[in-house]
Amino acid sequence: MPKKDGLAVLAELREDSCFEKTPIIVLAGVREGDIVRSCIAAGATGYVVQSVGHPRRAT
């Protein structure tokens, strides 16, 4: 997202009364505790770690 990160968008959604009970699942590229805790603290309902594989070179 060019102008906001996911945490900023999450905070804005949680401030809007229309979305206060809407479940928000965060898709993260890493499983770092600080990032997960930040998302949950900002109002995320849960998170999913995106499977990031290493590309294989054809031989």
Biopython code that builds the backbone (N, CA, C, O; Angstrom):
import numpy as np
from Bio.PDB.StructureBuilder import StructureBuilder

atoms = [
    (1, "MET", "N", (0.854, -1.160, 0.000)),
    (1, "MET", "CA", (0.000, 0.000, 0.000)),
    (1, "MET", "C", (0.900, 1.223, 0.000)),
    (1, "MET", "O", (1.772, 1.355, 0.859)),
    (2, "PRO", "N", (0.701, 2.089, -0.928)),
    (2, "PRO", "CA", (1.661, 3.175, -1.118)),
    (2, "PRO", "C", (1.717, 4.224, -0.010)),
    (2, "PRO", "O", (2.799, 4.747, 0.258)),
    (3, "LYS", "N", (0.621, 4.553, 0.636)),
    (3, "LYS", "CA", (0.660, 5.663, 1.588)),
    (3, "LYS", "C", (0.444, 5.250, 3.039)),
    (3, "LYS", "O", (0.722, 6.031, 3.949)),
    (4, "LYS", "N", (-0.045, 4.038, 3.267)),
    (4, "LYS", "CA", (-0.304, 3.579, 4.633)),
    (4, "LYS", "C", (0.162, 2.141, 4.765)),
    (4, "LYS", "O", (0.146, 1.368, 3.807)),
    (5, "ASP", "N", (0.575, 1.805, 5.973)),
    (5, "ASP", "CA", (0.884, 0.398, 6.206)),
    (5, "ASP", "C", (-0.362, -0.283, 6.766)),
    (5, "ASP", "O", (-1.358, 0.374, 7.069)),
    (6, "GLY", "N", (-0.296, -1.584, 6.897)),
    (6, "GLY", "CA", (-1.451, -2.346, 7.345)),
    (6, "GLY", "C", (-1.925, -1.972, 8.735)),
    (6, "GLY", "O", (-3.126, -1.986, 9.006)),
    (7, "LEU", "N", (-0.988, -1.634, 9.628)),
    (7, "LEU", "CA", (-1.377, -1.247, 10.984)),
    (7, "LEU", "C", (-2.177, 0.053, 10.990)),
    (7, "LEU", "O", (-3.109, 0.203, 11.780)),
    (8, "ALA", "N", (-1.822, 0.988, 10.118)),
    (8, "ALA", "CA", (-2.556, 2.249, 10.032)),
    (8, "ALA", "C", (-3.985, 2.008, 9.531)),
    (8, "ALA", "O", (-4.939, 2.591, 10.045)),
    (9, "VAL", "N", (-4.113, 1.150, 8.531)),
    (9, "VAL", "CA", (-5.444, 0.822, 8.001)),
    (9, "VAL", "C", (-6.266, 0.096, 9.059)),
    (9, "VAL", "O", (-7.452, 0.377, 9.229)),
    (10, "LEU", "N", (-5.640, -0.835, 9.768)),
    (10, "LEU", "CA", (-6.319, -1.563, 10.831)),
    (10, "LEU", "C", (-6.830, -0.616, 11.911)),
    (10, "LEU", "O", (-7.966, -0.747, 12.365)),
    (11, "ALA", "N", (-6.009, 0.321, 12.315)),
    (11, "ALA", "CA", (-6.417, 1.298, 13.329)),
    (11, "ALA", "C", (-7.588, 2.143, 12.842)),
    (11, "ALA", "O", (-8.514, 2.409, 13.608)),
    (12, "GLU", "N", (-7.560, 2.564, 11.586)),
    (12, "GLU", "CA", (-8.668, 3.354, 11.035)),
    (12, "GLU", "C", (-9.959, 2.549, 10.994)),
    (12, "GLU", "O", (-11.030, 3.071, 11.305)),
    (13, "LEU", "N", (-9.863, 1.288, 10.614)),
    (13, "LEU", "CA", (-11.059, 0.446, 10.583)),
    (13, "LEU", "C", (-11.654, 0.286, 11.978)),
    (13, "LEU", "O", (-12.871, 0.351, 12.148)),
    (14, "ARG", "N", (-10.807, 0.078, 12.962)),
    (14, "ARG", "CA", (-11.299, -0.113, 14.327)),
    (14, "ARG", "C", (-11.879, 1.175, 14.920)),
    (14, "ARG", "O", (-12.720, 1.110, 15.817)),
    (15, "GLU", "N", (-11.447, 2.330, 14.440)),
    (15, "GLU", "CA", (-12.008, 3.600, 14.913)),
    (15, "GLU", "C", (-13.402, 3.844, 14.348)),
    (15, "GLU", "O", (-14.193, 4.578, 14.942)),
    (16, "ASP", "N", (-13.706, 3.239, 13.215)),
    (16, "ASP", "CA", (-15.015, 3.409, 12.565)),
    (16, "ASP", "C", (-16.009, 2.447, 13.200)),
    (16, "ASP", "O", (-15.795, 1.235, 13.184)),
    (17, "SER", "N", (-17.091, 2.974, 13.756)),
    (17, "SER", "CA", (-18.067, 2.141, 14.451)),
    (17, "SER", "C", (-18.709, 1.096, 13.538)),
    (17, "SER", "O", (-19.227, 0.095, 14.033)),
    (18, "CYS", "N", (-18.690, 1.300, 12.237)),
    (18, "CYS", "CA", (-19.245, 0.316, 11.300)),
    (18, "CYS", "C", (-18.443, -0.976, 11.290)),
    (18, "CYS", "O", (-18.976, -2.032, 10.948)),
    (19, "PHE", "N", (-17.173, -0.906, 11.661)),
    (19, "PHE", "CA", (-16.288, -2.067, 11.590)),
    (19, "PHE", "C", (-15.854, -2.599, 12.952)),
    (19, "PHE", "O", (-14.990, -3.473, 13.025)),
    (20, "GLU", "N", (-16.439, -2.084, 14.029)),
    (20, "GLU", "CA", (-15.943, -2.468, 15.348)),
    (20, "GLU", "C", (-16.140, -3.954, 15.667)),
    (20, "GLU", "O", (-15.386, -4.511, 16.465)),
    (21, "LYS", "N", (-17.123, -4.595, 15.068)),
    (21, "LYS", "CA", (-17.344, -6.025, 15.334)),
    (21, "LYS", "C", (-16.962, -6.905, 14.155)),
    (21, "LYS", "O", (-17.146, -8.121, 14.204)),
    (22, "THR", "N", (-16.437, -6.309, 13.108)),
    (22, "THR", "CA", (-16.028, -7.072, 11.930)),
    (22, "THR", "C", (-14.706, -7.779, 12.203)),
    (22, "THR", "O", (-13.735, -7.136, 12.602)),
    (23, "PRO", "N", (-14.655, -9.096, 11.994)),
    (23, "PRO", "CA", (-13.381, -9.800, 12.186)),
    (23, "PRO", "C", (-12.356, -9.346, 11.143)),
    (23, "PRO", "O", (-12.674, -9.251, 9.957)),
    (24, "ILE", "N", (-11.150, -9.073, 11.579)),
    (24, "ILE", "CA", (-10.076, -8.676, 10.673)),
    (24, "ILE", "C", (-8.915, -9.643, 10.880)),
    (24, "ILE", "O", (-8.340, -9.728, 11.965)),
    (25, "ILE", "N", (-8.584, -10.367, 9.818)),
    (25, "ILE", "CA", (-7.497, -11.316, 9.850)),
    (25, "ILE", "C", (-6.323, -10.708, 9.077)),
    (25, "ILE", "O", (-6.483, -10.290, 7.931)),
    (26, "VAL", "N", (-5.169, -10.662, 9.694)),
    (26, "VAL", "CA", (-3.982, -10.076, 9.090)),
    (26, "VAL", "C", (-3.184, -11.172, 8.385)),
    (26, "VAL", "O", (-2.954, -12.242, 8.948)),
    (27, "LEU", "N", (-2.771, -10.898, 7.165)),
    (27, "LEU", "CA", (-1.894, -11.792, 6.424)),
    (27, "LEU", "C", (-0.489, -11.246, 6.543)),
    (27, "LEU", "O", (-0.187, -10.172, 6.023)),
    (28, "ALA", "N", (0.380, -11.990, 7.232)),
    (28, "ALA", "CA", (1.741, -11.526, 7.489)),
    (28, "ALA", "C", (2.741, -12.382, 6.729)),
    (28, "ALA", "O", (2.516, -13.572, 6.509)),
    (29, "GLY", "N", (3.825, -11.777, 6.338)),
    (29, "GLY", "CA", (4.874, -12.496, 5.636)),
    (29, "GLY", "C", (5.879, -13.142, 6.569)),
    (29, "GLY", "O", (6.684, -13.971, 6.144)),
    (30, "VAL", "N", (5.838, -12.771, 7.828)),
    (30, "VAL", "CA", (6.779, -13.317, 8.812)),
    (30, "VAL", "C", (6.034, -13.660, 10.093)),
    (30, "VAL", "O", (4.913, -13.205, 10.319)),
    (31, "ARG", "N", (6.666, -14.458, 10.911)),
    (31, "ARG", "CA", (6.053, -14.846, 12.174)),
    (31, "ARG", "C", (6.843, -14.238, 13.328)),
    (31, "ARG", "O", (7.201, -14.942, 14.271)),
    (32, "GLU", "N", (7.109, -12.972, 13.263)),
    (32, "GLU", "CA", (7.847, -12.302, 14.329)),
    (32, "GLU", "C", (6.870, -11.874, 15.414)),
    (32, "GLU", "O", (5.819, -11.300, 15.129)),
    (33, "GLY", "N", (7.225, -12.158, 16.644)),
    (33, "GLY", "CA", (6.346, -11.879, 17.769)),
    (33, "GLY", "C", (5.935, -10.431, 17.877)),
    (33, "GLY", "O", (4.780, -10.142, 18.188)),
    (34, "ASP", "N", (6.865, -9.499, 17.622)),
    (34, "ASP", "CA", (6.540, -8.078, 17.752)),
    (34, "ASP", "C", (5.480, -7.655, 16.743)),
    (34, "ASP", "O", (4.581, -6.881, 17.071)),
    (35, "ILE", "N", (5.584, -8.155, 15.529)),
    (35, "ILE", "CA", (4.616, -7.796, 14.494)),
    (35, "ILE", "C", (3.245, -8.368, 14.832)),
    (35, "ILE", "O", (2.230, -7.680, 14.722)),
    (36, "VAL", "N", (3.223, -9.617, 15.239)),
    (36, "VAL", "CA", (1.951, -10.258, 15.599)),
    (36, "VAL", "C", (1.312, -9.538, 16.778)),
    (36, "VAL", "O", (0.115, -9.253, 16.753)),
    (37, "ARG", "N", (2.095, -9.240, 17.810)),
    (37, "ARG", "CA", (1.555, -8.524, 18.978)),
    (37, "ARG", "C", (1.036, -7.145, 18.587)),
    (37, "ARG", "O", (0.006, -6.712, 19.105)),
    (38, "SER", "N", (1.723, -6.446, 17.688)),
    (38, "SER", "CA", (1.273, -5.130, 17.240)),
    (38, "SER", "C", (-0.068, -5.220, 16.525)),
    (38, "SER", "O", (-0.945, -4.380, 16.727)),
    (39, "CYS", "N", (-0.220, -6.231, 15.701)),
    (39, "CYS", "CA", (-1.480, -6.413, 14.965)),
    (39, "CYS", "C", (-2.641, -6.717, 15.910)),
    (39, "CYS", "O", (-3.725, -6.147, 15.780)),
    (40, "ILE", "N", (-2.407, -7.613, 16.851)),
    (40, "ILE", "CA", (-3.452, -7.965, 17.815)),
    (40, "ILE", "C", (-3.794, -6.750, 18.681)),
    (40, "ILE", "O", (-4.966, -6.493, 18.956)),
    (41, "ALA", "N", (-2.777, -6.006, 19.109)),
    (41, "ALA", "CA", (-3.012, -4.807, 19.922)),
    (41, "ALA", "C", (-3.775, -3.741, 19.148)),
    (41, "ALA", "O", (-4.539, -2.975, 19.736)),
    (42, "ALA", "N", (-3.573, -3.684, 17.834)),
    (42, "ALA", "CA", (-4.254, -2.686, 17.008)),
    (42, "ALA", "C", (-5.691, -3.092, 16.684)),
    (42, "ALA", "O", (-6.453, -2.305, 16.122)),
    (43, "GLY", "N", (-6.057, -4.326, 17.043)),
    (43, "GLY", "CA", (-7.450, -4.718, 16.849)),
    (43, "GLY", "C", (-7.687, -5.884, 15.915)),
    (43, "GLY", "O", (-8.836, -6.211, 15.618)),
    (44, "ALA", "N", (-6.631, -6.518, 15.445)),
    (44, "ALA", "CA", (-6.813, -7.680, 14.572)),
    (44, "ALA", "C", (-7.436, -8.825, 15.367)),
    (44, "ALA", "O", (-7.126, -9.022, 16.542)),
    (45, "THR", "N", (-8.309, -9.569, 14.714)),
    (45, "THR", "CA", (-8.940, -10.715, 15.339)),
    (45, "THR", "C", (-7.981, -11.896, 15.360)),
    (45, "THR", "O", (-7.996, -12.701, 16.291)),
    (46, "GLY", "N", (-7.146, -11.996, 14.327)),
    (46, "GLY", "CA", (-6.187, -13.083, 14.220)),
    (46, "GLY", "C", (-5.203, -12.788, 13.108)),
    (46, "GLY", "O", (-5.211, -11.710, 12.515)),
    (47, "TYR", "N", (-4.360, -13.761, 12.840)),
    (47, "TYR", "CA", (-3.370, -13.563, 11.788)),
    (47, "TYR", "C", (-3.067, -14.889, 11.115)),
    (47, "TYR", "O", (-3.246, -15.956, 11.702)),
    (48, "VAL", "N", (-2.607, -14.806, 9.882)),
    (48, "VAL", "CA", (-2.176, -15.965, 9.123)),
    (48, "VAL", "C", (-0.801, -15.630, 8.569)),
    (48, "VAL", "O", (-0.590, -14.549, 8.018)),
    (49, "VAL", "N", (0.131, -16.562, 8.719)),
    (49, "VAL", "CA", (1.467, -16.350, 8.174)),
    (49, "VAL", "C", (1.476, -16.861, 6.741)),
    (49, "VAL", "O", (1.171, -18.023, 6.477)),
    (50, "GLN", "N", (1.827, -15.983, 5.835)),
    (50, "GLN", "CA", (1.879, -16.314, 4.414)),
    (50, "GLN", "C", (3.031, -17.272, 4.162)),
    (50, "GLN", "O", (4.143, -17.064, 4.647)),
    (51, "SER", "N", (2.763, -18.296, 3.418)),
    (51, "SER", "CA", (3.803, -19.261, 3.074)),
    (51, "SER", "C", (4.698, -18.653, 2.002)),
    (51, "SER", "O", (4.263, -18.395, 0.879)),
    (52, "VAL", "N", (5.945, -18.431, 2.367)),
    (52, "VAL", "CA", (6.888, -17.845, 1.430)),
    (52, "VAL", "C", (7.954, -18.889, 1.145)),
    (52, "VAL", "O", (8.753, -19.231, 2.016)),
    (53, "GLY", "N", (7.958, -19.385, -0.070)),
    (53, "GLY", "CA", (8.938, -20.399, -0.432)),
    (53, "GLY", "C", (10.055, -19.784, -1.247)),
    (53, "GLY", "O", (9.916, -18.696, -1.806)),
    (54, "HIS", "N", (11.138, -20.483, -1.302)),
    (54, "HIS", "CA", (12.257, -20.039, -2.122)),
    (54, "HIS", "C", (12.090, -20.589, -3.525)),
    (54, "HIS", "O", (11.813, -21.776, -3.699)),
    (55, "PRO", "N", (12.256, -19.739, -4.526)),
    (55, "PRO", "CA", (12.116, -20.246, -5.892)),
    (55, "PRO", "C", (13.208, -21.280, -6.199)),
    (55, "PRO", "O", (14.354, -21.155, -5.766)),
    (56, "ARG", "N", (12.817, -22.282, -6.945)),
    (56, "ARG", "CA", (13.789, -23.315, -7.319)),
    (56, "ARG", "C", (14.255, -23.068, -8.740)),
    (56, "ARG", "O", (13.478, -22.711, -9.626)),
    (57, "ARG", "N", (15.507, -23.263, -8.918)),
    (57, "ARG", "CA", (16.101, -23.089, -10.239)),
    (57, "ARG", "C", (16.052, -24.423, -10.980)),
    (57, "ARG", "O", (16.502, -25.449, -10.469)),
    (58, "ALA", "N", (15.506, -24.392, -12.177)),
    (58, "ALA", "CA", (15.455, -25.611, -12.977)),
    (58, "ALA", "C", (16.841, -25.956, -13.456)),
    (58, "ALA", "O", (17.570, -25.087, -13.933)),
    (59, "THR", "N", (17.216, -27.221, -13.334)),
    (59, "THR", "CA", (18.535, -27.641, -13.804)),
    (59, "THR", "C", (18.403, -28.725, -14.850)),
    (59, "THR", "O", (19.410, -29.209, -15.367)),
]
sb = StructureBuilder()
sb.init_structure("model")
sb.init_model(0)
sb.init_chain("A")
sb.init_seg("    ")
for serial, (resi, resn, name, xyz) in enumerate(atoms, 1):
    if name == "N":
        sb.init_residue(resn, " ", resi, " ")
    sb.init_atom(name, np.array(xyz, "f"), 0.0, 1.0, " ", f" {name:<3s}", serial, name[0])
structure = sb.get_structure()
